[in-house]
């Protein structure tokens, strides 16, 4: 991407990877190593100055896994608008949805990612 990321963002992202929630770990196990139709996902990456849970750069897709503190969050709406302005689609899933229905979550991710995918 070529963006310079402040060192504090990188350190915080590294900490967040080490302290991932149960739901984040479940989703990571499902999407890591190109397991989901060959899509490459990265976790805890900085996009538009914000750390996101997961991103697939080739599909310009961000996946956020949220707990209850995000319910009705106007801050999330502002973030998602910022990502959209940068050309990204944001999908948000609740922690319990990931934990109880990982197959459905992955199907939704695929349905959105595959048409947006570009190689290069």
C-alpha positions as CSV (number, residue, x, y, z in Angstrom):
1,X,0.0,0.0,0.0
2,X,2.9,2.3,0.5
3,X,1.5,4.1,3.6
4,X,3.8,5.1,6.4
5,X,2.3,3.7,9.6
6,X,3.3,5.3,12.9
7,X,5.4,2.9,15.1
8,X,2.8,3.1,17.9
9,X,0.1,1.8,15.5
10,X,2.3,-1.1,14.6
11,X,3.1,-1.9,18.2
12,X,-0.6,-1.7,19.2
13,X,-1.6,-3.9,16.2
14,X,1.0,-6.5,17.3
15,X,-0.4,-6.4,20.9
16,X,-4.0,-6.8,19.5
17,X,-2.9,-9.9,17.5
18,X,-1.4,-11.4,20.7
19,X,-4.6,-10.6,22.7
20,X,-7.2,-11.6,20.1
21,X,-10.7,-12.5,21.3
22,X,-12.1,-16.0,20.9
23,X,-14.2,-14.9,18.0
24,X,-11.2,-13.3,16.2
25,X,-9.2,-16.5,16.7
26,X,-12.0,-18.6,15.3
27,X,-12.3,-16.4,12.2
28,X,-8.5,-16.2,11.8
29,X,-8.3,-20.1,11.8
30,X,-10.9,-20.1,9.0
31,X,-9.3,-17.5,6.7
32,X,-5.6,-17.7,7.3
33,X,-3.2,-19.2,4.8
34,X,-5.5,-18.6,1.9
35,X,-7.9,-21.3,3.1
36,X,-11.0,-19.3,2.0
37,X,-11.1,-19.7,-1.8
38,X,-7.4,-18.6,-2.0
39,X,-8.2,-15.1,-0.6
40,X,-5.3,-13.7,1.4
41,X,-6.3,-12.1,4.7
42,X,-4.2,-10.2,7.1
43,X,-5.2,-9.3,10.6
44,X,-4.8,-6.2,12.7
45,X,-3.7,-4.0,9.8
46,X,-3.7,-0.2,9.6
47,X,-6.0,1.2,6.9
48,X,-6.8,4.9,6.6
49,X,-5.1,5.5,9.9
50,X,-7.2,2.9,11.8
51,X,-6.4,-0.7,12.9
52,X,-8.9,-3.1,11.4
53,X,-9.5,-6.7,12.5
54,X,-9.0,-8.4,9.1
55,X,-8.4,-7.2,5.6
56,X,-8.3,-8.8,2.2
57,X,-6.4,-6.3,0.0
58,X,-7.1,-8.1,-3.2
59,X,-10.9,-7.7,-2.7
60,X,-10.6,-4.4,-0.8
61,X,-12.6,-6.0,2.0
62,X,-12.4,-5.3,5.7
63,X,-13.9,-7.7,8.2
64,X,-14.6,-6.5,11.8
65,X,-15.6,-8.8,14.6
66,X,-17.5,-6.8,17.2
67,X,-18.5,-7.2,20.8
68,X,-21.5,-5.6,22.5
69,X,-19.7,-2.3,23.0
70,X,-20.1,-1.6,19.3
71,X,-23.9,-1.8,19.4
72,X,-25.3,1.4,17.8
73,X,-21.8,2.9,17.5
74,X,-21.8,6.1,15.5
75,X,-18.0,5.8,15.6
76,X,-18.1,2.6,13.6
77,X,-20.3,4.3,11.0
78,X,-17.8,7.1,10.6
79,X,-15.0,4.5,10.3
80,X,-16.9,2.5,7.7
81,X,-17.6,5.7,5.7
82,X,-13.9,6.5,5.9
83,X,-13.0,3.0,4.6
84,X,-15.6,3.3,1.8
85,X,-14.1,6.6,0.7
86,X,-10.8,4.7,0.4
87,X,-12.5,2.0,-1.7
88,X,-13.1,-0.7,0.9
89,X,-16.3,-2.6,1.8
90,X,-16.6,-3.3,5.5
91,X,-18.4,-6.4,6.9
92,X,-19.2,-6.5,10.6
93,X,-20.0,-9.6,12.5
94,X,-20.9,-10.0,16.2
95,X,-18.6,-12.2,18.3
96,X,-21.4,-14.7,19.0
97,X,-22.2,-15.0,15.4
98,X,-18.6,-15.9,14.5
99,X,-18.5,-18.4,17.5
100,X,-21.8,-20.1,16.6
101,X,-21.9,-19.9,12.8
102,X,-18.4,-19.7,11.3
103,X,-19.6,-21.4,8.1
104,X,-22.3,-18.8,7.6
105,X,-19.8,-16.0,8.3
106,X,-17.4,-17.4,5.8
107,X,-20.2,-17.8,3.2
108,X,-21.1,-14.1,3.6
109,X,-17.4,-13.1,3.3
110,X,-17.0,-15.1,0.1
111,X,-20.2,-13.8,-1.4
112,X,-18.9,-10.2,-1.0
113,X,-15.2,-10.9,-1.6
114,X,-15.2,-13.0,-4.8
115,X,-16.9,-10.4,-7.0
116,X,-14.6,-7.7,-5.7
117,X,-11.4,-9.8,-6.1
118,X,-8.6,-8.7,-8.4
119,X,-5.3,-10.3,-8.8
120,X,-2.4,-7.9,-8.7
